[in-house]
Amino acid sequence: MNILLLGSGGREHAYAYFISQSSLLNKLFIAPGNAGTSFVGENVDLNPLNFEEVWNFCIAQKIDLLVPGNEDPLCAGITDFIQVKNEEIGSRKVVVAGPDQFCSQLEGSKDFAKEFMVDHQIPTAKYQTFDEHNLSSSDAFLASLEPPYVLKADGLAAGKGVIITEDLQEAKNVLNQMILGKMFGQSSSKVVVEEFLKGIEISVFAVSDGDDYKILGSAKDYKRIFDHDLGPNTGGMGAISPVPFADISFMKKVEDDIIRPTFKGLAEKGHPFRGFLFLGLMNVNGEPKVIEYNVRMGDPETEAIFPRLECDMIELLLSIAKGGISEIDFELKPQTAATVFSVAGGYPSSVEKGHEISFTSPKIAGKMPDQDGYIFHAGTKLADQKIVTNGGRVIAVTYLGDSIIDATEKAYELLSKVQFEGKFNRTDIGKDLLKFTQ
C-alpha cells in the first residue's frame, strides 16, 4: 500500500514511524516532512494546501491512502476535493483518513462549534458571538461575566487566536482590536466571547468511521512556555497519557454527554464523521465540559498516545476511510507515557534556525535499547547531511514508565541526550497530576 502523509511536525513523525512498522506498507511519502520522517519514508516537496498538486502526486505515485496530519487541509476541504476527483476518474480511488469540510467546521469555526454544542445539549461554557455588526452589544455580555474573560477568534489562527484577560476594559479593547483591527486577519472577523471555566484541562481522543467509534484515551497537554504554566501559550511543551483523574466514571460522562452526541449530531446532519476527534475538555468539579473541538490528533498528545496504542496503524487509518472500525482490535498499554518537547531559544517568539542537533542516542524515532523510549522530530531538517533546527518546537521525546514519576524521569534523561544551541524545555511536565495518584 502506498500512503501520502501531509504535515511536518512531531505528530506527523509519530504517524510516519508507526505507519512504517506495518507490514501493509509498500511506500510512505511525507509532504513536506522533516529530518525524522526522512528516515522512515520519503519526504516530498508538496504544499498540502495545493489540492491539485496533491491529487496529481497521488495519481502519479499510485497513492492508496491520504492522511492529513493537521487541521489546515481538512478545514480547507481536502477530503471533499479528493472525493470529487475520485468520482471524476471513476476507477482507482484514493481514500482519505479524515473528516469532510462540514465536520471540520467543528475546529475551523468556534461559532459553528458552540452553536452545534448548544443544539445538541453538549456541556460547554456559555457564550455569545460578535462581529462588526453587533459589536456594540458586547459590553453588556462582557459585564455579565465573571473575570477572567475569554475571547476566541472564530477561525483558525495557528493556535494563537485565544486571549484571556482579567481586566474588563482590556477585554473590551482587545475585542475591538480583534474584530475591527483584524488582529488575526479574517479569522477574527467574528469572535466568540465565553465564560471562563475553572478546573483542570484534559484532552480525550476518539476515532470514528462514520458508523461506529472507539475511544483512544486521554492526555494532558502543557501549553505555557514556562514551568508552573507561566508565560505565553505555545504549540505544546509536553504531555502525559493517561490522565490519572480520567477514571471510568469520568470517561463514561465524556462518552455519554459529549462523544456520542457529537457523532450522532453530525450524522443526523448528513455528514458522518470519519477521522480522529480531539476533545479539549475542562474537568469542572468532576464534570467534563468542552473547551474546543479539533478534527485531528493533537501535538504533542499524539507523541504520548501512539506509543501506548497496540494495533496496526495502517489498519486503523484504513478503517477510518473505508469503515469497519468496530472490527479493529487495539488496546492501550497500561504504562504511563511522558512526552517532553525541547524548543529553540526565543520560542514562541522569533527563533534562530540552522543550529546542528547532536544526539548520543539514535537520531530517528524508534525504540531505544530499553524498548520504551522514542525520539520524534518536529522543527528539524537535513542540511549537508546534518540534522539542524528548523522551527520553534524542535524535538519531542516520549518514554513509557510504570508511573508519572518513572516516565518523566526517564523522558528527561533521554532528552538530555539531545543537544543544540539555545535548547530549552519545561522541567515540570506531569507534576501537577501527582496529587491525583496519591
Secondary structure, DSSP 8 states (H G I E B T S, - for coil): -EEEEEE-SHHHHHHHHHHHT-TT-SEEEEEE--TTGGGTSEE----TT-HHHHHHHHHHTT--EEEE-SHHHHHHTHHHHHHHHHHHH-SS--EESS--HHHHHHHH-HHHHHHHHHHTT--B--EEEE-TTTGGGHHHHHHHS-SSEEEEESS--TT--EEEES-HHHHHHHHHHHHTS-TTGGGGSSEEEEE---SEEEEEEEEEESS-EEEEEEEEE--EEEGGGEEEE-S-SEEEES-TT--HHHHHHHIIIIIHHHHHHHHHTT---EEEEEEEEEEETTEEEEEEEESS--TTHHHHHGGGEES-HHHHHHHHHHS-GGG---EE-SSEEEEEEEE-TTTTS------B-EESS-SSSS--TTS-EEEEESSEEEETTEEEE-SSEEEEEEEEESSHHHHHHHHHHHHTTEE-TT-B--S-TTGGGGGG--
